[in-house]
Amino acid sequence: MIKDIRQVLNRSRATLWQDMAGGAALMVGLIAMLHLPAIF
């Protein structure tokens, strides 16, 4: 299983930072939406 994970990471190394940035953006959006009702 670790071998498979390493192979996937080696193949997708070019887009890994983009995937992490997208995940972070989704988390920021989720947190913002959850706090939005408290503002109004």
N, C-alpha and C positions, 0 to 999 in steps of 0.2 A: 504494500500500500504506500509506503514512503517513497518507493521507487516511482510509482505512478504520479504521486504529487510532485516530485522533482521534475519529471518529464513534462508535466503540464506547466509548471512554473518556467521551465526553460523555453518552452514553445511560446508562451504568452508573456514573456518578459517585456516586450515592446509596449504592450497595452496595459500592463499591470498597474502602472501609476494612474492611467486614465480610469480604470475600473475603481481604484481606491478613491480618486477624486469624485467620481460619480456617486459612490456609496456615501461619502462624506456629505455631498450636496443633498442627497436624499434624507440623511439624518438631520441636517440643519433645517430642511423644509418641514420635516415631521415635527421637530421640536417647536418651530415657529407656528405651525398650525395648531399644535396643542396649547400654546400659550396665547393664541389670538383671542379666544373668548374672554380671557382675563383682562384684556385691554379695554374691551367695550363694556 
